[in-house]
Amino acid sequence: MLILSVVKYIFIPFNLDYHCVNSYDFYFRQSVTLGIHNDTLSRICTAEFCIDPSRNVLVLPAIVHPNYDSYTKHNDIAVIPLKEKVQFTDYIKAICLSRTTTNASQFTVSGWGRTESGFNSKVKLKVDIPKANRTLCEQQYRTLGILISDKQVCAGGERGNDACTGDSGGPLMAMNDLGTAWYAEGIVSIGPSNCGTEGWPGVYTYIPKYYDWIIEQIKNNIKTYNVGFSSTTKLKVVVPRVNRAFCEQRYRIVGQSLTDRQLCAGGEQGYSACTGDSGGPLMAMTNDDTWYAEGIVSFGATRCGTENWPSVYTSIPKYYNWVLEQINNTLKMYNVDNYY
């Protein structure tokens, strides 16, 4: 973030950027931090008062836009739902989302990105930037082979005032006409390598074009998950058997080796066993309509229901004789004659 004064609040309850979440480490992210101002301190105090400490909030799997383009950054958006309710404070607030195009000519963008020093800021900064002429913006990026879509907006282009590396996913904000509320109109997406270059505005994902999609994802998320709590009623979900070589390859990434006594199932977005299901049965029905337990819930990705991360189950057929042996030994111990 090139420039210069501090921002008091963190406004956004969802990270709405995709190219940040489309990475290996994000598969295993369990939480986000709210209310942070200085990323080296959890709490800041002056002689008069202390700012409330930041807090970590558990998250559910990121909902990514299916048409994201990693080169043009078209559809550069994702929603990361929070797994628990958040109590708003003076330092943790939600920002409104722009539903329609506004007349704003000036924006504010904030973040902890790279500054003129060449390093990321430890303190959250903000800078005011103008809305850029769209035709000129399109012409500039066309020289790089990048086409600006109608779902992107350009802002900035003034020397030294710009978002930069590390600000991605942050809000492009504008105050409403009454001066009573901040609205997020864009999301930091791409810009020139040399941030703050005169005549090179930054490109932002344009929120009004995705407003309906965002709301749809939030509604679908509420339907899909019992957010933040274990279910009070027994639930079930159908999961596919997963190719073993693929499953072994995935878990090898995190240093986990699978044995021939384990099997894999699942790997579809939003469908999985999860914390609290351990020990439960992985069941299949035979041709004569008899249910059999083929596996036992063992472990899986920290963020349950992550696409392409199947869960791992203990394979019951590999332990069938051992199970019978334990039953028989127990029956003998108590002088019961009905051995298996």
GIGI-V243075 format. One record per residue. RES is the residue in one small letter. PHI is phi in whole degrees, -180 to 180 (none if undefined). NEAR is the number of other ideal C-beta (glycine too) atoms within 10 Angstrom. D_LAST is the distance of its C-alpha to the last C-alpha in Angstrom with 2 decimals. Layout:
res: [RES,RES]
phi: [PHI,PHI]
near: [NEAR,NEAR]
d_last: [D_LAST,D_LAST]
//
This chain:
res: [m,l,i,l,s,v,v,k,y,i,f,i,p,f,n,l,d,y,h,c,v,n,s,y,d,f,y,f,r,q,s,v,t,l,g,i,h,n,d,t,l,s,r,i,c,t,a,e,f,c,i,d,p,s,r,n,v,l,v,l,p,a,i,v,h,p,n,y,d,s,y,t,k,h,n,d,i,a,v,i,p,l,k,e,k,v,q,f,t,d,y,i,k,a,i,c,l,s,r,t,t,t,n,a,s,q,f,t,v,s,g,w,g,r,t,e,s,g,f,n,s,k,v,k,l,k,v,d,i,p,k,a,n,r,t,l,c,e,q,q,y,r,t,l,g,i,l,i,s,d,k,q,v,c,a,g,g,e,r,g,n,d,a,c,t,g,d,s,g,g,p,l,m,a,m,n,d,l,g,t,a,w,y,a,e,g,i,v,s,i,g,p,s,n,c,g,t,e,g,w,p,g,v,y,t,y,i,p,k,y,y,d,w,i,i,e,q,i,k,n,n,i,k,t,y,n,v,g,f,s,s,t,t,k,l,k,v,v,v,p,r,v,n,r,a,f,c,e,q,r,y,r,i,v,g,q,s,l,t,d,r,q,l,c,a,g,g,e,q,g,y,s,a,c,t,g,d,s,g,g,p,l,m,a,m,t,n,d,d,t,w,y,a,e,g,i,v,s,f,g,a,t,r,c,g,t,e,n,w,p,s,v,y,t,s,i,p,k,y,y,n,w,v,l,e,q,i,n,n,t,l,k,m,y,n,v,d,n,y,y]
phi: [none,-78,110,-153,-122,-82,-111,-80,-112,-99,-103,-101,-82,-129,-79,-105,-113,-99,-65,-76,-93,-86,-148,-60,-66,-76,-59,-112,-70,-106,-153,-123,-108,-112,77,-89,-123,-110,-76,-102,-128,-86,-150,-122,-127,-114,-67,-97,-159,-117,-73,-54,-65,-67,-138,-91,-124,-65,-125,-96,-56,-64,-102,-99,-74,-68,-109,-62,-116,-69,-88,-79,62,-66,58,-82,-155,-150,-117,-110,-71,-82,-89,-144,-71,-115,-84,-71,-135,-65,-118,-129,-140,-93,-107,-72,-106,-69,-93,-131,-63,-105,-96,-61,-109,-131,-126,-122,-125,-137,164,-113,-73,-65,-108,-63,-76,94,-121,-67,-76,-83,-115,-67,-117,-140,-150,-92,-136,-85,-66,-92,-63,-66,-61,-66,-63,-62,-64,-62,-76,-65,-67,-101,79,-109,-98,-83,-90,-74,-103,-127,-133,-108,-151,101,95,-96,-62,84,-117,-170,-75,-152,-53,101,-96,-53,91,-77,-88,-95,-112,-143,-84,-68,-61,-84,71,-112,-153,-87,-123,-88,-105,-149,-130,-55,-125,-138,-172,-66,-60,-91,-57,75,-81,-57,83,-120,-69,-81,-112,-124,-64,-94,-59,-55,-75,-118,-56,-63,-64,-61,-62,-61,-66,-64,-64,-64,-64,-63,-72,-79,-114,-87,-67,85,-136,-71,-68,-89,-123,-70,-114,-141,-148,-92,-127,-83,-68,-112,-52,-65,-60,-63,-63,-61,-64,-63,-77,-65,-58,-102,75,-109,-98,-97,-101,-75,-102,-127,-133,-120,-152,104,88,-100,-57,84,-124,-172,-71,-151,-52,101,-96,-53,90,-76,-86,-97,-111,-142,-101,-85,-64,-95,64,-101,-84,-126,-87,-102,-149,-128,-56,-119,-156,-169,-62,-57,-93,-55,76,-79,-60,70,-124,-66,-88,-111,-124,-69,-85,-61,-56,-73,-118,-56,-64,-64,-60,-62,-61,-67,-64,-63,-62,-68,-63,-62,-59,-104,57,-98,-87,-83,-78,-91]
near: [30,23,18,13,10,12,18,12,18,21,18,22,19,20,21,25,25,25,18,17,21,14,9,8,7,17,19,12,16,11,13,19,12,21,22,22,19,16,14,7,14,14,12,16,9,7,4,5,8,9,19,13,12,19,17,13,18,13,18,20,24,23,24,21,19,7,9,17,12,10,8,18,21,19,20,29,29,24,25,23,19,18,17,12,8,14,8,12,13,10,18,19,17,15,16,13,18,21,13,6,11,16,7,18,9,11,25,16,29,24,23,19,22,19,20,13,8,6,10,16,20,13,17,19,20,17,24,15,22,16,22,23,12,14,10,14,23,17,11,20,21,11,7,9,8,16,11,21,15,8,16,26,26,25,28,28,24,20,11,13,19,28,30,26,13,19,27,21,23,26,27,28,23,21,15,13,9,6,6,7,9,17,20,21,23,27,26,29,25,20,25,19,8,9,23,24,17,9,12,23,26,26,29,28,27,22,22,17,17,21,14,10,15,19,13,13,19,13,10,14,17,11,7,16,18,12,14,12,10,10,11,7,5,6,10,7,13,9,19,12,16,20,12,14,8,12,23,15,11,20,19,11,10,12,6,11,8,16,10,8,11,20,23,25,24,27,24,18,15,17,17,24,23,20,9,12,17,12,9,15,15,22,12,13,9,8,5,5,6,8,10,12,12,17,24,16,20,16,14,25,23,14,20,20,23,22,17,14,26,26,26,24,24,18,19,17,11,14,14,10,9,9,11,12,12,11,13,14,10,10,14,11,8,6,6,11,6,6,10,8]
d_last: [70.52,74.19,76.01,76.33,75.69,72.54,70.43,69.23,66.19,63.07,63.06,60.18,56.73,55.40,56.11,57.49,57.82,55.60,56.75,55.75,52.13,51.74,50.74,47.77,48.15,48.19,44.63,43.57,46.29,44.91,48.15,51.88,54.66,57.09,60.42,61.11,64.72,64.82,61.72,62.13,62.19,59.79,62.67,66.45,69.02,72.81,75.20,75.00,71.38,67.92,66.21,62.74,60.04,58.24,54.66,51.63,49.89,46.46,46.59,44.50,44.52,48.03,49.09,51.26,53.83,52.63,56.11,56.82,59.07,58.87,62.39,64.46,62.28,62.54,60.01,59.52,57.58,54.18,53.01,50.79,49.53,49.25,45.95,47.73,50.96,54.00,56.70,60.07,62.60,66.02,64.33,61.41,62.52,61.69,64.24,65.09,64.48,67.42,66.75,70.02,72.57,74.81,78.39,77.55,79.72,78.50,74.97,73.32,70.45,68.52,66.06,65.53,66.41,68.74,72.25,75.58,74.60,71.99,69.08,66.84,68.08,66.29,67.78,67.41,70.62,72.20,74.99,76.99,77.34,79.11,77.68,78.61,80.51,77.90,80.07,80.88,77.25,76.17,78.93,77.94,74.27,75.18,76.80,73.32,71.79,70.08,70.63,70.59,68.86,69.80,66.68,68.17,71.13,73.44,74.83,76.76,78.84,81.04,81.52,79.32,77.57,74.14,70.38,68.99,65.90,63.39,64.60,62.45,60.72,63.39,65.41,68.78,70.19,73.17,74.60,75.13,78.69,78.90,77.87,75.12,71.85,70.50,68.83,66.75,68.31,66.84,64.28,65.34,64.35,66.68,70.14,72.40,71.24,74.30,73.64,76.75,78.72,81.73,81.34,77.57,75.75,72.02,69.77,67.49,64.79,66.55,64.52,66.26,64.99,61.39,61.63,59.83,57.09,56.56,56.35,53.90,51.57,51.76,50.98,48.06,46.72,46.87,44.89,42.25,41.47,40.83,43.35,42.80,39.98,36.25,35.62,35.44,33.49,30.36,31.58,30.27,31.83,31.37,31.55,31.86,29.95,32.44,33.69,32.13,35.42,37.24,34.73,34.85,38.63,38.85,36.84,38.66,41.78,40.54,39.26,35.55,33.57,30.41,27.60,25.59,22.65,24.67,25.98,29.05,29.93,32.98,36.42,38.39,41.06,39.86,36.26,33.63,31.11,33.07,33.24,31.01,28.42,26.53,22.77,23.00,21.24,22.94,22.04,22.87,23.03,22.21,24.67,22.99,23.53,19.94,19.76,17.54,17.73,19.04,20.58,21.28,24.97,26.27,30.05,33.09,36.87,38.46,40.24,37.40,38.12,40.54,41.26,39.97,37.73,34.13,31.36,28.68,24.95,21.98,20.31,16.63,15.98,17.34,14.82,11.65,10.34,11.85,10.31,6.63,8.45,10.24,7.69,6.37,10.13,11.15,9.36,10.94,14.08,14.48,13.66,10.97,9.44,6.66,3.82,0.00]
//
